[in-house]
Amino acid sequence: MRNLVLSILVLLLIVTVVQAKVKLVEAKIDPAAAGPGETVNVTVEFSGKAKNVSKVLMVPREYAYEIDQPFYLQADSSGANIWRLEGPVPYEAPMGEVNLEIKAYDAKDNEIVIKEFEEQTHGKAGLIKFEIK
């Protein structure tokens, strides 16, 4: 009986840890290419519960030190673990390809690191490629 109870507790612990693990489901920008002043929509979706992610930012890798602050995404009002940003491409943005690194934080304000993006410099939770035309 004791072994059964311990087995159930361990199983519940494992399930809880697996559910809390945040993974990138999708990160996209629409349209994928735009000119200065044109409006773009960014959507980033993570797995797991929305409460597991407290904030999401986007940093253009090539211009990270030239911008005043990163771009903050807003949590989706549906309660899903989806983050959005809508706005114009800055007029001063130079033409060319830009790598938008995604930086996310958990409820304890620790950066979320997703294995395939852990080598990135400014954000370790995802990447969106974007072209400024």
N, C-alpha and C positions, 0 to 999 in steps of 0.2 A: 504494500500500500504506500509506504513511504517513497519507494522508488518511482511509483506512478505519479505521485504528487510532484516530486522533483523533476521528472521528465516533462510534465505539463508546464511547470514554471520555466524551465529552460526553453521549451518550445515557444512559449509566449514571449519570452525575452528576445529570442531570435526574430520572431515575427515583428515585434516592435522596432527593433533595430533596422530591419530590412525596409519597413514602411517609412522610417525617418530618413533613409538615404535619399538624397536629392540627386536627380539625374536630369540632364538637358533632354527635353523631348523635341523641341523645335525652336529655332531662332531664325527670323527672316525679316527682310526689309522690302517694302513694296512701294514703288517700283525698285528694282535692283540697280537701276542707274537713273540719275536725275541731275539736273543742273541747279546752280545756285538760285535760291528763292522758290524752287519747286517743293511741294509738300510730299513728305514720305511718312510711311507708317511702319513702325518697328513693333514686332511681336516676339516675345520670348516666353516659352512655356517650359516649366519644370515638372517632373513627376512628384508624387507625394502630396501631402496636404499643404495648403497655402500658408498655414502658420509656420511651416518649416523654413520659409524664406522671408526675411524682414525688409530687405531693400535690394534693388537691382540698378546698376549703373552701366553705361556704355562709354568706352574710352577709345577714340581713334588712335590706334597704335602709332601711326606715322606722325601724328600731331599732338601727342599726349602732353608734351611740355609747352605747347604753344596756345592751348585753350585755357580759359579761366577756371573752368570746372567741368567734370564729366557730365554726361547727359543722364538725368535721372528718369527711370521708367516708373510708371504708376501701376499699382496692383489693379487687376481687372475687377470690376464691380460685381461680377457673378460669384465671386468667392473661390473660383478656380485658381490654380497656381500659374496664372498667366499675367504677364507684365507688358504694358504698352507705352508707346511714345509716338505722338504725332506732331510734326512740325516741319518747318522749311529747312532746306539745306542752307547753311550760312552763306551769305553773299561773298565773304572773303575766303571761302573754301577753294583750294586749288584743284584743278582738274586732275583726274587719275584715279587709280584704284586705292581704296582705303580698307584696312582691316579693323573692324569695330569689335574690340574685345569686350566681353561681357563679364562684369564683376558683380557677384551676388554675395549676400551675407545671410547667415542664419539668425535665429531668434536671440542668440547670445552674442551677436555682432562679430562672429568669426567668419572669415572669408570662406565661401564654399568653393572647394577645389574638385573639379571633375577631371578624372584621370587623363583623358585625351587632350585636355587643354592646360595641364599643369605647368608646361614649359613657357607659357605666354608671360609677358612682362607685366601687363597692367590689369588683366582680368583673367581669372582661371576657371570661369564657368561656361564659356562659350565663345563663338566667333561668328561674325557676319561679314561677308565680303560685299563691298559696295563700290560703285563707280560714280564719280562725279564727272559729268560731261559738260 
